[in-house]
Amino acid sequence: MSADRAIRLRREAWGFAIGSLFFLVGAVPFYATAVGVPFDNLTFFVGALFFTAAAFVQLALSGRRPPRRATNRADLYDWYAAAIQFVGTLFFNVSTTEALITALDPETRVNSGWRPDAFGSVCFLLSSGLAVAATTKRDRLWDPSARTWRCTWLNMLGSVFFGLSAIGAYVIPSTTDLLSLFWANLGTFLGAACFLTAALLSRRAPAAA
């Protein structure tokens, strides 16, 4: 592995780690109560920016254009996993931005806390599934040291938790209450914890390669 690629892999890992940490902290009810809704939403907003930056690095490392027909399935899955994940982070950018703008307005601040949106969560699930499929054929990846089965499965688990959080954050039309505030918060917290652990483990992989 070249020194330049190793550096970019570490940047990717740190981006996901920092972004995950912001989401983890933002999902803690005590923190949200202590800092208030606007600052809590700002925490998610900043975390989403780190997620997107890291996802862009990962996509660039996987190739700037879709693989050709002759590309083996492992590399194909790896590229589409990175591309779909990048799109998912953009959905989170949109939702965190909307939540922050809403929270900054005193008239719309009530119940304006950010929760994972369905589109971003679905993208994360699809991306994680493809990444798992790619790492089952790890020896066929053009850069086997860039992905490990531990990290991809942790990301899959994190995506499942984010999905549960998005379901819990569904607003019941007849009452305007969340379907499950408990899972809306816990799913985000556990998902972010999984992403954080995976990012820290992946940061160590290049150095050990």
N, C-alpha and C positions, 0 to 999 in steps of 0.2 A: 504494500500500500504506500502511495506517495505521501510525502510530508504534507503537501497542500490538501490532499483528500482527508488525511487524518485530522487536520485542523478544522476543516469544514464539518466533518462528522461530529467533532466535539462541540462546535457551534450549534449544530442541530440539536444535540443532546441537551446542551445548556438552555437553549431556547425552549424546548419542551419542558425541561425541569422547572425553569422559572415561571413559565406560563401555568404549569400544573400547580405550583406552590401558591400562586395568586388565586386560582380557582378554589383550591383547598381551603385557604384562609377565608375567602369570601363566602364560602358555604357554611361557616361556623356561625350559628345564631348569636352567640355571645359577641363575636366580632361585629356582626351586622348591627346589633343593638348599641354597641359601644361607639361606633363611628357614624352611624346614621345611614339611611338609604342611599343618599347621593355618593358618599365615599365607598360604600359597599359595592355599588354598581360600577364605580370607577375602578375598583379592584378587579372586577370581572373584565372590564373594558381593556385594561392594561394587559391582563393575562391573555386575552384573546389575541392581542397584537403579537405577543411573544410566540403563541401557538402558530400564527400565520407565518411569521418570519422563519420559524423552524421548519414548518411544512414546506415552505418555498425552497429552503436549502435541501431538504430531502428530495423534493421533486427534481431539482437541478442535478443532484448527485445520481438520480435514477435515469437521467437523460432529458434533454429539453424538448424532445418530440416523441410521439408514440413509437414504440418499437416496430420494426419491420416484420413482415409475415414469417420470415425465417427465424425470428427470435424464439428461444425456447420458452416453455410455459412459465418457468420460475421467474425469469426476467420480465416476462409479460405481466404476470400477476404483481410483481414488485412495482413496476412502473404505474400500473393502474391503481394500485393501493395508495401510492404517493399522490397521484393526481386527484383521486376522489377525496383523500384526506385534506388536501389543500383546499378543494371546493368546500368541504365541510367547515374548515376554519373560517372561510369567508362568510358562511351563514352565521357563524358565531360572532364574527365582527359586526354584522348587521344587527343581530339581536341585542348584543351588548351595547352598541351605540344607541339603538332605540330606547333601551332601558335606561341608559344614562341620561339621555335628553328628557325622557319622561320624569325621571327622578329629580332633575334640576328645576322643574316647574312645580312650585308649591301646590298648584291646583290639581296636578295629576300624580303627585308623589305617593299617595296612598296605594298600597298593594302593587308598587311598581318595581319590586325586587326582581332581578334577573333570574331566569330559569332556563336550562338547556332547551333549545327549540327542536322540533321534530326533524326538520330537514338536515340540520347539522348532525344530529344524533344518528340518523339513518346513514348519512355519509360515513360517519366514523365506524359504524357497524360493518358496512360493506368493505371499507378500507381494511379494517382489522381482519375480516374473513379472508380477503385476498392475500394479506401479508402472512397469515398463518399458512395458507396454501403454498405460498412461495417458499417459506422456510422449511416446509416438509421436504422440499427438494433443494435443501441448502447448498449441497455440493454442486448444483447446476447454476447457482447465481453467479453473475460475473464478478461480484465482490462478496463472497461468503462471510467475510468478517464484519460486514456492515450491518447484518441483521442476525439476531439469535432467537431461538425458539422461546426462551424465557421472556424476552421483551415483547415479542409478538403476542404471546398468550396473555401477558399482563395488559397489553393494550386492548386486546379483545375483551377481557374482563372489565376494564375501565369503560369501554364503549357500551357494554351491557348495562353497567351502572348508570351511565349518562342517559341511556335509553329509558331506564326505569325512572330516572329523575324527570325526563321530559313527559312521561306518562303521568307521573305524580303532579306535574305542573299544569296538567290540562284543566282549563277553567270550565266548571259546570255551568252551562248557560242559565239554568233556572235560578241559581244561587250566587253566581260569580265567585264562588269559593273554589279553591284548588281541589283536585281529586284527592290528593294526599300531600299535604305540606311536609309530612315526615319524610316521605320518599323523595320529594322534590329537593330537600336539603341533603338527606343522607346519600342519595344516589350521586349527587354532585361531589360530595366530600369523598366518598369511596372511589368514584371514578377518577377524580384528580389524584388521589393517593396511589392508585394503580399506575396512572400515567407518569407520576413523579418517580416511582420506583423503577419503572421501565427505562425512563430517561437516564437515571443515574447508573443503571446497569449498562446501558448502551454506551455511556460515556467511557466506561472502563474497557469496553471491548476493543477499540482500536489500539489502545496502549498495550493490550495483552496479545494482539495479533502478531 
